[in-house]
Amino acid sequence: MKALLSSKPVLWFLFLFNLVVAVAAPFVVDGSQGVMTAVGMGVVSLGAGLSLLKGRGQAQTQTQAQGQGQRQRQRA
């Protein structure tokens, strides 16, 4: 389950879907229920967005490390 939830397509879906629901909830549902729905969905959307950014940073770090390794092999 962890591998599924950490895949990029699932994270993009969670980010975008929950963001849309968080924006629309106060207009569709009245009162405190709409506000709490927006807050809950917003938190999930932020979590997915941060995971996307974290994965992007790790991918860049791995790419840089691979590039340095290739340069060292070419020098030898």
N, CA, C and O atoms as a MOPAC input file, in Angstrom:
PM7 MOZYME 1SCF
protein

 N      0.81000 1    -1.19200 1     0.00000 1
 C      0.00000 1     0.00000 1     0.00000 1
 C      0.86200 1     1.26700 1     0.00000 1
 O      0.51100 1     2.27000 1    -0.62200 1
 N      2.00400 1     1.20300 1     0.71500 1
 C      2.89100 1     2.36100 1     0.77600 1
 C      3.45400 1     2.70100 1    -0.60300 1
 O      3.58200 1     3.87400 1    -0.95600 1
 N      3.79000 1     1.66700 1    -1.38000 1
 C      4.32800 1     1.90500 1    -2.72600 1
 C      3.27800 1     2.56300 1    -3.62500 1
 O      3.60400 1     3.41800 1    -4.44800 1
 N      2.02500 1     2.15800 1    -3.46000 1
 C      0.95100 1     2.74700 1    -4.26100 1
 C      0.75200 1     4.21100 1    -3.89100 1
 O      0.63800 1     5.06300 1    -4.77200 1
 N      0.70900 1     4.50800 1    -2.60300 1
 C      0.46000 1     5.87700 1    -2.16300 1
 C      1.62000 1     6.81400 1    -2.44300 1
 O      1.42500 1     8.02900 1    -2.48600 1
 N      2.81700 1     6.28700 1    -2.63400 1
 C      3.96400 1     7.14500 1    -2.89500 1
 C      4.27800 1     7.27400 1    -4.39000 1
 O      5.26300 1     7.91300 1    -4.76200 1
 N      3.45000 1     6.67200 1    -5.24400 1
 C      3.69100 1     6.80800 1    -6.68000 1
 C      3.23000 1     8.19200 1    -7.15600 1
 O      2.27000 1     8.75300 1    -6.62800 1
 N      3.92000 1     8.72300 1    -8.14600 1
 C      3.64300 1    10.08300 1    -8.61100 1
 C      2.20900 1    10.27600 1    -9.12200 1
 O      1.58600 1    11.28200 1    -8.78200 1
 N      1.66300 1     9.35200 1    -9.92400 1
 C      0.28500 1     9.58600 1   -10.39700 1
 C     -0.73000 1     9.65600 1    -9.25700 1
 O     -1.65800 1    10.46300 1    -9.30200 1
 N     -0.56100 1     8.82500 1    -8.24700 1
 C     -1.49100 1     8.83200 1    -7.10800 1
 C     -1.32900 1    10.12400 1    -6.31900 1
 O     -2.32100 1    10.71500 1    -5.89500 1
 N     -0.09800 1    10.56900 1    -6.11700 1
 C      0.12300 1    11.81200 1    -5.38800 1
 C     -0.46000 1    13.00700 1    -6.13600 1
 O     -1.03900 1    13.90200 1    -5.52000 1
 N     -0.31200 1    13.02700 1    -7.46100 1
 C     -0.90200 1    14.11700 1    -8.25000 1
 C     -2.42400 1    14.10000 1    -8.14900 1
 O     -3.05700 1    15.14900 1    -8.02400 1
 N     -3.01100 1    12.89600 1    -8.20400 1
 C     -4.46900 1    12.79700 1    -8.06800 1
 C     -4.91300 1    13.29600 1    -6.69700 1
 O     -5.85000 1    14.08800 1    -6.60300 1
 N     -4.24800 1    12.84000 1    -5.63100 1
 C     -4.61500 1    13.27500 1    -4.28300 1
 C     -4.46300 1    14.78600 1    -4.13500 1
 O     -5.31900 1    15.44500 1    -3.54600 1
 N     -3.38700 1    15.32500 1    -4.66500 1
 C     -3.14600 1    16.75700 1    -4.55800 1
 C     -4.23800 1    17.55800 1    -5.26900 1
 O     -4.84200 1    18.45500 1    -4.68000 1
 N     -4.48500 1    17.23100 1    -6.53100 1
 C     -5.43400 1    18.02700 1    -7.31100 1
 C     -6.87900 1    17.81500 1    -6.88300 1
 O     -7.62300 1    18.78500 1    -6.74100 1
 N     -7.29200 1    16.56700 1    -6.67500 1
 C     -8.66600 1    16.27600 1    -6.29600 1
 C     -9.01000 1    16.92100 1    -4.95300 1
 O    -10.04100 1    17.57900 1    -4.81500 1
 N     -8.13900 1    16.72400 1    -3.97500 1
 C     -8.41500 1    17.28500 1    -2.65300 1
 C     -8.35100 1    18.80500 1    -2.65200 1
 O     -9.07500 1    19.45200 1    -1.89600 1
 N     -7.50300 1    19.37800 1    -3.48000 1
 C     -7.44700 1    20.83100 1    -3.58600 1
 C     -8.75400 1    21.37600 1    -4.15700 1
 O     -9.28200 1    22.36700 1    -3.65300 1
 N     -9.27700 1    20.74000 1    -5.19900 1
 C    -10.54100 1    21.17900 1    -5.79900 1
 C    -11.68200 1    21.04600 1    -4.79000 1
 O    -12.50000 1    21.95700 1    -4.66100 1
 N    -11.74300 1    19.93400 1    -4.08300 1
 C    -12.79800 1    19.73200 1    -3.08200 1
 C    -12.65900 1    20.74500 1    -1.95300 1
 O    -13.66000 1    21.27100 1    -1.46800 1
 N    -11.42600 1    21.02300 1    -1.52900 1
 C    -11.21100 1    21.98600 1    -0.44700 1
 C    -11.68300 1    23.38000 1    -0.85100 1
 O    -12.22200 1    24.11600 1    -0.02400 1
 N    -11.48600 1    23.74500 1    -2.11000 1
 C    -11.92300 1    25.05600 1    -2.58200 1
 C    -13.44300 1    25.09600 1    -2.74100 1
 O    -14.06100 1    26.11700 1    -2.43600 1
 N    -14.05100 1    24.02200 1    -3.20400 1
 C    -15.48800 1    24.01000 1    -3.48600 1
 C    -16.35400 1    23.73500 1    -2.25900 1
 O    -17.51300 1    24.14900 1    -2.23200 1
 N    -15.83500 1    23.05700 1    -1.25600 1
 C    -16.64300 1    22.61000 1    -0.11400 1
 C    -17.39700 1    23.73600 1     0.59400 1
 O    -18.58000 1    23.56100 1     0.88700 1
 N    -16.77900 1    24.87700 1     0.88400 1
 C    -17.52800 1    25.92000 1     1.59400 1
 C    -18.71000 1    26.47500 1     0.79200 1
 O    -19.66400 1    26.99700 1     1.36900 1
 N    -18.64200 1    26.36100 1    -0.53000 1
 C    -19.73100 1    26.86800 1    -1.35700 1
 C    -20.84500 1    25.84300 1    -1.52600 1
 O    -21.99900 1    26.20400 1    -1.76100 1
 N    -20.50100 1    24.57500 1    -1.40800 1
 C    -21.47600 1    23.50300 1    -1.62000 1
 C    -22.16400 1    23.11000 1    -0.31700 1
 O    -23.37700 1    22.89900 1    -0.29200 1
 N    -21.39400 1    23.01200 1     0.76200 1
 C    -21.91700 1    22.60000 1     2.06800 1
 C    -21.93700 1    23.82200 1     2.97700 1
 O    -20.93800 1    24.53100 1     3.09200 1
 N    -23.07300 1    24.06900 1     3.62300 1
 C    -23.20700 1    25.25500 1     4.46400 1
 C    -22.63700 1    25.04600 1     5.85600 1
 O    -22.57400 1    23.92600 1     6.36200 1
 N    -22.23200 1    26.13100 1     6.45200 1
 C    -21.86400 1    26.14300 1     7.85400 1
 C    -20.50500 1    25.55600 1     8.15700 1
 O    -19.60400 1    25.49900 1     7.32100 1
 N    -20.40800 1    25.12200 1     9.40600 1
 C    -19.12200 1    24.63000 1     9.89200 1
 C    -18.71800 1    23.31700 1     9.22400 1
 O    -17.53000 1    23.00700 1     9.13700 1
 N    -19.69700 1    22.54500 1     8.75200 1
 C    -19.36800 1    21.28200 1     8.08100 1
 C    -18.58500 1    21.55100 1     6.79400 1
 O    -17.64000 1    20.82500 1     6.48500 1
 N    -18.96200 1    22.56900 1     6.05400 1
 C    -18.24100 1    22.93200 1     4.83500 1
 C    -16.84000 1    23.42300 1     5.12800 1
 O    -15.89500 1    23.10200 1     4.40700 1
 N    -16.70800 1    24.20500 1     6.19300 1
 C    -15.39500 1    24.72800 1     6.56700 1
 C    -14.48200 1    23.58300 1     7.01200 1
 O    -13.32000 1    23.51800 1     6.61000 1
 N    -15.00700 1    22.68800 1     7.83600 1
 C    -14.18700 1    21.56900 1     8.32000 1
 C    -13.82000 1    20.61200 1     7.17400 1
 O    -12.72200 1    20.05500 1     7.15700 1
 N    -14.72800 1    20.42900 1     6.23300 1
 C    -14.41200 1    19.61200 1     5.05700 1
 C    -13.28100 1    20.25600 1     4.26100 1
 O    -12.35900 1    19.57500 1     3.81200 1
 N    -13.36100 1    21.56500 1     4.09200 1
 C    -12.31500 1    22.28200 1     3.36300 1
 C    -10.97300 1    22.16700 1     4.07700 1
 O     -9.94200 1    21.97300 1     3.43300 1
 N    -10.98000 1    22.28500 1     5.39200 1
 C     -9.73300 1    22.18600 1     6.15100 1
 C     -9.14400 1    20.78200 1     6.03300 1
 O     -7.94800 1    20.63000 1     5.78600 1
 N     -9.97700 1    19.75500 1     6.20900 1
 C     -9.49200 1    18.37300 1     6.12600 1
 C     -8.94200 1    18.03500 1     4.75600 1
 O     -7.86900 1    17.44200 1     4.63900 1
 N     -9.67000 1    18.40900 1     3.72300 1
 C     -9.19800 1    18.13000 1     2.36500 1
 C     -7.96000 1    18.95900 1     2.03100 1
 O     -7.08300 1    18.50300 1     1.29800 1
 N     -7.89000 1    20.17000 1     2.56500 1
 C     -6.71000 1    20.99800 1     2.35700 1
 C     -5.46500 1    20.39600 1     2.97500 1
 O     -4.38100 1    20.46600 1     2.39700 1
 N     -5.61900 1    19.80000 1     4.15400 1
 C     -4.48100 1    19.16100 1     4.82200 1
 C     -3.97800 1    17.97500 1     3.99700 1
 O     -2.77100 1    17.79000 1     3.84100 1
 N     -4.91200 1    17.17200 1     3.47000 1
 C     -4.51100 1    16.02800 1     2.64000 1
 C     -3.82200 1    16.52100 1     1.37000 1
 O     -2.82100 1    15.95000 1     0.93800 1
 N     -4.36300 1    17.58100 1     0.77800 1
 C     -3.76400 1    18.13700 1    -0.43100 1
 C     -2.35800 1    18.66700 1    -0.15700 1
 O     -1.44400 1    18.44600 1    -0.95200 1
 N     -2.18500 1    19.36100 1     0.95800 1
 C     -0.84600 1    19.85000 1     1.31500 1
 C      0.13000 1    18.70700 1     1.54500 1
 O      1.29200 1    18.79200 1     1.14800 1
 N     -0.33000 1    17.64300 1     2.18100 1
 C      0.53500 1    16.48400 1     2.40400 1
 C      0.99000 1    15.85200 1     1.10600 1
 O      2.15900 1    15.49600 1     0.95200 1
 N      0.05700 1    15.71400 1     0.16900 1
 C      0.41400 1    15.13800 1    -1.13000 1
 C      1.35600 1    16.07700 1    -1.88900 1
 O      2.30600 1    15.62500 1    -2.52900 1
 N      1.09000 1    17.37300 1    -1.81600 1
 C      1.95900 1    18.33800 1    -2.49400 1
 C      3.36500 1    18.34100 1    -1.92800 1
 O      4.34000 1    18.40900 1    -2.67600 1
 N      3.47400 1    18.26700 1    -0.60300 1
 C      4.80200 1    18.21300 1     0.01500 1
 C      5.53200 1    16.92800 1    -0.35100 1
 O      6.74900 1    16.93700 1    -0.53400 1
 N      4.80200 1    15.82900 1    -0.46000 1
 C      5.42700 1    14.56800 1    -0.88200 1
 C      5.93300 1    14.66100 1    -2.31200 1
 O      6.98700 1    14.11500 1    -2.64000 1
 N      5.18600 1    15.34900 1    -3.16000 1
 C      5.64400 1    15.55200 1    -4.54100 1
 C      6.92800 1    16.38000 1    -4.56400 1
 O      7.86400 1    16.06300 1    -5.29800 1
 N      6.96700 1    17.44000 1    -3.75900 1
 C      8.17100 1    18.27000 1    -3.71500 1
 C      9.34600 1    17.51400 1    -3.11500 1
 O     10.47700 1    17.64500 1    -3.58300 1
 N      9.08400 1    16.73100 1    -2.09000 1
 C     10.14000 1    15.93500 1    -1.46500 1
 C     10.70300 1    14.92300 1    -2.45400 1
 O     11.91900 1    14.74500 1    -2.53000 1
 N      9.84700 1    14.26700 1    -3.20000 1
 C     10.28700 1    13.31400 1    -4.21400 1
 C     11.07700 1    13.98200 1    -5.31900 1
 O     12.01500 1    13.39800 1    -5.86200 1
 N     10.69700 1    15.20800 1    -5.65300 1
 C     11.41300 1    15.95400 1    -6.68700 1
 C     12.82300 1    16.28100 1    -6.22500 1
 O     13.77600 1    16.17300 1    -6.99700 1
 N     12.95800 1    16.68100 1    -4.95900 1
 C     14.28000 1    16.98900 1    -4.40900 1
 C     15.16700 1    15.76400 1    -4.34800 1
 O     16.36500 1    15.85000 1    -4.62000 1
 N     14.59100 1    14.61700 1    -3.99100 1
 C     15.37100 1    13.38000 1    -3.93600 1
 C     15.79800 1    12.95700 1    -5.33200 1
 O     16.91000 1    12.46000 1    -5.51000 1
 N     14.93700 1    13.14500 1    -6.32300 1
 C     15.28700 1    12.77600 1    -7.69100 1
 C     16.43100 1    13.65000 1    -8.20600 1
 O     17.32700 1    13.15700 1    -8.89100 1
 N     16.40200 1    14.94500 1    -7.87900 1
 C     17.48200 1    15.83300 1    -8.30500 1
 C     18.79100 1    15.46600 1    -7.62600 1
 O     19.85000 1    15.51800 1    -8.25200 1
 N     18.73200 1    15.09700 1    -6.35800 1
 C     19.92900 1    14.69900 1    -5.63500 1
 C     20.52700 1    13.43600 1    -6.23600 1
 O     21.74400 1    13.33700 1    -6.39000 1
 N     19.67900 1    12.46800 1    -6.57700 1
 C     20.16000 1    11.23100 1    -7.18800 1
 C     20.76200 1    11.50800 1    -8.55200 1
 O     21.78800 1    10.92500 1    -8.90200 1
 N     20.14300 1    12.38700 1    -9.32900 1
 C     20.66700 1    12.72600 1   -10.65200 1
 C     22.03100 1    13.38600 1   -10.52900 1
 O     22.94100 1    13.08100 1   -11.30000 1
 N     22.17900 1    14.29100 1    -9.56300 1
 C     23.46600 1    14.95000 1    -9.36800 1
 C     24.52900 1    13.95300 1    -8.92900 1
 O     25.67000 1    14.02400 1    -9.38500 1
 N     24.16900 1    13.03000 1    -8.05400 1
 C     25.12400 1    12.02500 1    -7.58200 1
 C     25.55300 1    11.11500 1    -8.72700 1
 O     26.72500 1    10.74900 1    -8.81800 1
 N     24.62300 1    10.75000 1    -9.59700 1
 C     24.96300 1     9.90400 1   -10.73600 1
 C     25.88600 1    10.64500 1   -11.68600 1
 O     26.82200 1    10.06000 1   -12.23100 1
 N     25.62200 1    11.94700 1   -11.89100 1
 C     26.47600 1    12.74500 1   -12.76400 1
 C     27.88200 1    12.86300 1   -12.22100 1
 O     28.84500 1    12.80900 1   -12.98600 1
 N     28.02200 1    13.02500 1   -10.90400 1
 C     29.34600 1    13.11000 1   -10.29100 1
 C     30.08000 1    11.78900 1   -10.41200 1
 O     31.28700 1    11.77100 1   -10.65700 1
 N     29.36800 1    10.68100 1   -10.24300 1
 C     29.98300 1     9.36800 1   -10.37100 1
 C     30.48600 1     9.12600 1   -11.78300 1
 O     31.55800 1     8.54700 1   -11.96500 1
 N     29.72700 1     9.56100 1   -12.79000 1
 C     30.15500 1     9.39200 1   -14.17000 1
 C     31.38900 1    10.23300 1   -14.45800 1
 O     32.30100 1     9.78700 1   -15.15300 1
 N     31.41800 1    11.45900 1   -13.92100 1
 C     32.57100 1    12.32700 1   -14.14400 1
 C     33.82700 1    11.72800 1   -13.51000 1
 O     34.91400 1    11.79900 1   -14.08300 1
 N     33.67000 1    11.14100 1   -12.33100 1
 C     34.82900 1    10.52700 1   -11.66800 1
 C     35.33100 1     9.33200 1   -12.44800 1
 O     36.54000 1     9.11800 1   -12.53300 1
 N     34.42800 1     8.54400 1   -13.02100 1
 C     34.83700 1     7.39900 1   -13.83000 1
 C     35.52900 1     7.84300 1   -15.11500 1
 O     36.44700 1     7.17000 1   -15.58200 1
 N     35.10800 1     8.95100 1   -15.68500 1
 C     35.71900 1     9.42500 1   -16.91100 1
 C     37.14100 1     9.93500 1   -16.64500 1
 O     38.01600 1     9.80900 1   -17.50100 1
 N     37.36800 1    10.50400 1   -15.47300 1
 C     38.70900 1    10.99900 1   -15.11000 1
 C     39.69200 1     9.85900 1   -14.89100 1
 O     40.88300 1    10.00600 1   -15.16300 1
 N     39.20700 1     8.73700 1   -14.40700 1
 C     40.08900 1     7.61300 1   -14.06800 1
 C     40.56000 1     6.85000 1   -15.28100 1
 O     41.30700 1     5.88000 1   -15.14900 1

